Amino acid sequence: MDFASCLADDRGVLMEGALGERLKREHQLAFDEHVALAGLVYEAGGRSALVGLWSEYADIAPCNSTDLVRRRFWGIQANASRLSPEELDGASSLESSDAALLADDMVRLRDDMGLRVFGGCCGTDGSHLEEIARRLTRRR
């Protein structure tokens, strides 16, 4: 099934979760101060880590596609923590909220704003993605 068909089906689309955090913490990779994650494609270790993580996420997702999104804002990649980005940048440990709380917020965004593409950022792990996916596949 292609990306457009997944969106038209109105079940929601699961995005990656906490890619940057996982690259830093699991692979001990440093980001370029000017281009952040983009610099990793020029390093063998960075490329390998990116391929591994994206392959993992592709295996989890029921709908994979190479089509491009035609509108500007169809989804969100939300932080699993309720802390501000400034608070998170200086945190000595990974901050995260309960998976159910994040999933509640994602479902509310789907219902209130019509968003259909969902993923996680800092602090997101498999439990968050599983809870989001479980709730998004429920019919309204």
Stockholm file with secondary structure:
# STOCKHOLM 1.0

chainA/1-140         MDFASCLADDRGVLMEGALGERLKREHQLAFDEHVALAGLVYEAGGRSALVGLWSEYADIAPCNSTDLVRRRFWGIQANASRLSPEELDGASSLESSDAALLADDMVRLRDDMGLRVFGGCCGTDGSHLEEIARRLTRRR
#=GR chainA/1-140 SS CCHHHHHHTTSCEEEEECHHHHHHHHHCCCCBTTTBGGGGGGSHHHHHHHHHHHHHHHHHCSCCCCCCCSSSCSEEEECSSSSCHHHHHTCSSCCCCCHHHHHHHHHHHHHHHCCCEEEECTTCCHHHHHHHHHHHTSCC
#=GC SS_cons         CCHHHHHHTTSCEEEEECHHHHHHHHHCCCCBTTTBGGGGGGSHHHHHHHHHHHHHHHHHCSCCCCCCCSSSCSEEEECSSSSCHHHHHTCSSCCCCCHHHHHHHHHHHHHHHCCCEEEECTTCCHHHHHHHHHHHTSCC
//
